[in-house]
Amino acid sequence: MIKVQELSDDFRWVAVNNYTDNDYRQLINEEHVTDEMLGYATDQHERGRLEYDSKSAITTIIFDVVTNNEDEGTYTAQVSFMLIDHTLLSFTTANTSFVEDMIADEIDADWEHVLHPFDYIFEVLYKLSRQYFSAINQINKERQNIQTKMKKQIQRSVILQLMDLETTLVYFLTSLKSNNDLLQSLKRFAPVKFSTSQKERLDDIIVEAQQGLEMANIASDIIGRVSNAYSNILDNSLNNTMWLLTIFSIVLTMPNIVFGFFGQNVDLPFMKNPFGWEITVIIAIGLCVLTIWLLRRNSFRK
């Protein structure tokens, strides 16, 4: 769906949400968007990048943002901004439609005087970069809650929760790295001469994006260490269990040998002794004690 808003005689905002084939024809014919640039802007598998078509003077900015889906949880998705002369185009989906609301809020806040399209874009990019902070902080809180539970009882299901958090951070790290590369490219972007205020705002965005990247790296490192530590604890607990079962198996083998020997239908020692059964039990117990002593002496637990 396409919504066109005329902000002034020389500035327009074209909002494209949930891009369709019908939108393709309108954008190509009426907005004079090139097929190549449209492909970049609508490809949901694109990472953060900056593209410029010198022939048509079209600038395309692809930025990864944090989204939240009830079924898939927190993850990242891309939104695109395109500038053609004095026309600003935004490309969003159902999961990233909040970015369109951000642009509308920025435009409404300055309705008395129309700013340059990059001013609106930079304000939105600044807010989108800061959204990573709250998402990473939420992951840290979930990790702390998991650690509190793990101190009481270690379960494999909790390890899986840590793995989910670690997977989410991988997406964050990938998106933040691509966003940082995009912003650095934008800072060196020759076709557009930014004003002093625009350069300062772009520097602010770069600082926020780098801070988000550092936060994600630290959170990922902590979760990885915590997950490895608890995995080692579980493995050690399993080793102790297997050690105990092995000891029981070895020790309990001695009575089986003794009772099996004296259970043969042949002449055996103590057959006519009134205390033969007791002697047999004592021999079995003695062998068990001897086995335990030998195992301890040879440091079997180590």
N, C-alpha and C positions, 0 to 999 in steps of 0.2 A: 504494500500500500504506500502511495506517495502523497505527501502533504506539502503544499507550496505556500510559503509565507513571504509576502512582499514587505520587506522592512523599510525600504526607501526606494528612490528612483534608481539607484545604482547598487543595491544590495538585496539579495534574496536568499532564503533558507529553504532547501528542499530536503525534507525528512523522508527517508525510505525505510520502512519497517516490514520485515518478512518479505523480502524481495521475491518477485514472481516473474514469469515470462512476459506478462503484460507490462510490467514495470520496465523490463528491458527495452521494449520498443519505444516507450515514452522517453526514457533517459537518453537513448541513442538519437532519436529524432528531434526532441524538443530541447533537451539540455546539452546536446552535442558532446556526450561522454563517449570516449573511445571504447571499443570492445575490450582491448587489453586492460585498460584501467578498471573497467567495470568488473572484469574477471578477478583482478586483485582484490577489489573492494568487497566482493560478495563471496569470496572463497573462505569458508569457515575454518579451513585448515591452515590458513596463512598465519604466520607469526608476525610480531611487531616489526614493521619496516616502513621505509620512506621511498616512494616512487615518484619520478618526475618525467613527464613526456614533454620534451622540448618543442615538438611540432605543434601540439595542441595547447601547450602551456597549462597542463593539468597536473596538479600536485595531489598525491594520495598518501594519507597517513593512516597506518593500521596499528592499532593499540590494543594490547591485551588487558582485559578488566576482570575483576573478581565478580563472579555471579553465584547465585544460590538457587539450586533446583531441589524441590522436595524429594524427587526420586533419586537424583544423582548426587545430592549434597553440594558442598562448596567446591567450585572449580573455576577455571578461567575460560574466557571466550573473547573473541576479537570484535572490535567495532572499528569502523572506517570513517574517515573524514576526507572529503574531496573538495578542492578549490578550483573553480573555473572562472576566471576573471573575478567578478564580484559576487559570485554565487557559491554558497556553502552547501555541500551535500553531506548528509550523515546517513550511514547504513547500520541499522540495528536489527535484532531479532526479538522474539518473544522474551528470551532470557536477558537481553541487554537493552530492553526498551527504556529502562531507567536513565540511560545515558541521554536519550532524546529529551526526557524531562529535565535533565540537568542543563542542556543547551537552552531549552525554553525558559528556564528560570534565569539564566544569565542574560538572555535577550530581553526578558521582561524587566530585569533590574536596570537595564540601560535603554529603555524604550525611547527616552527623550533625545538621545543622540546615538547614532549607529556607529559602532566600533568596527575596526578591521576584523575580518573573519578569524585571523590568527589570535586576536585577543579573546574571542569566545572559546576557540579551541584550547588555548593555553589554560584558561580558567577551568575548563572541564577536565583537562589532563591533570591539572594539579589535584583536583578533588578525587579523580580516579586513582591517582598514585597513592594518595593517603588512605584509600579504602583497604589497601593491603595491610596496613598497620592493624586495624581492628580484626581482620581475618586471621592474621598471624598470632595476635594476642589471644584470640579465641582458641586457637590450636594449642597454645601454651597452657591455657586454663584446663583444657581437656586432658592434656598430658599430665598436669599436676594432679587432677582428680584420679587418673588411672594409677599414678604412683601411690596415692593414698590408699587406694583399694589393694594394690599389690603388696603393701607393707603388711596387710592383714592376711591375705591369701593370694598366692600366685596361681593364676589360671591361664591356660593357653588362649582362651577367648580374649583376654586382655592384651595378650601379645598381638593378636590379630587387629585389635583396635589401634594399637601403636603403629602397626604396618599401614593401616588406612590413613592415619595422620601423616606418616612419612610419604605416602604416595601423593597426598594432596600437596605437600610441600614441594615435591618434585615438579608438579605443574606450576606452582608459584615461582619456583626458582627459574624454570625455563621461560616463563612469561616475563618475569622481572629482568632477566638478562636481555631478552629481545627488546623490551621497552627501553632499557638503558642504551642499547645500541642505536635504537631509533632516535632517541633524544640527542645523542651525540652527533648523529648524522644531521639532525635538524639544526643543531647549533652551527654546523659547517655548511648549511644549505645556501649555496651561492645565488640561485635564481631569485631569492627574496631577500631584501634588505630589511632586517628587523629594526624597529625603533629601540631606543635605550630601555624603555619600560618593558618592551617585549623581550629583550635579551635578559633583563633581570628576572622576569617571570619564568622564562625558560630555564634559567639557572636554578631557580627555586624548585622547579619540577624535577630537574636532574638530581638535586640534593635529596628530595623526597624519594625518588625512585632508587637511588643508591642506598639510602637508609633502609628502605623496604627490602632490598636485596641482602643487606647485611643481617637484618632481623631474620629473614628466611633461612640464611645460611646457618646462623647460630641455632635457631629452632630445629633445623634439620639435623645438625650435629648432635644436639642434646638428645633428641628422640632416638637417633641411631645408637648412641651410647647406652641410653636407658634400655632400649629394646635388646641390645646385645648382652647387657648385664643380666637382665631377667631371663633371657634365653640360656645363658650360662648357668644361672641358678636352677632352672628347670632341668637342664642336662645333668647338673651335679646331683640333684635330687633323684633323678632316674638312675644314675650310677650307684648311689647309695642303696637304692631299692634292689637293684640287680646284685650288688655285693651281698646284701643281707640274704637274699634268696639263694645265692650260691653257697653261702656258709651253711644255711639250713640243709641244703641238698647234700653237701659233703658230710656234714655231721650225722644226718639221719640215714646215710648210707650204711654206717657202721652197724646199727641194730639189725638192719635187713640182712647183712652178711652173716652176723652171728646166728640170728634166728633161722636163717635159711640153712646154715650148716647143721645146726642141731635138729633141724626138722627132717633130715634124711632118714629113710627106713633101713639103717644099718647100725651096727654096734658103735656107740659113741661114748665118749667120756661122760661121767656123772649120770649114766642112765639108771643105775641102781642106787644112786645117792639120794637120800630123802630130801636133800636141799639142792638138788640138781637145777630146778627151775630158777631158784634164787641166785645160784652161782652163774647161770646163763645171763640173767638180767644184769648182774654186777659186771660180768665181762663186757656186755654191750655198753653199759654206762662208762666203764673204764676206757673203752676204745673211743667213745665220744669225747670224753675229757681229754684224752691223749691227742685226738685230732684237733680239738680247739687249741690246746697248748702249742702244738706244732705250727698251726696257722698263725697264732699270735707271735710266736718266736720268729717266724720267717716274714713277719710284717705283711701278711696277706692283704690287709686293708690298704696299704700303699699301692 
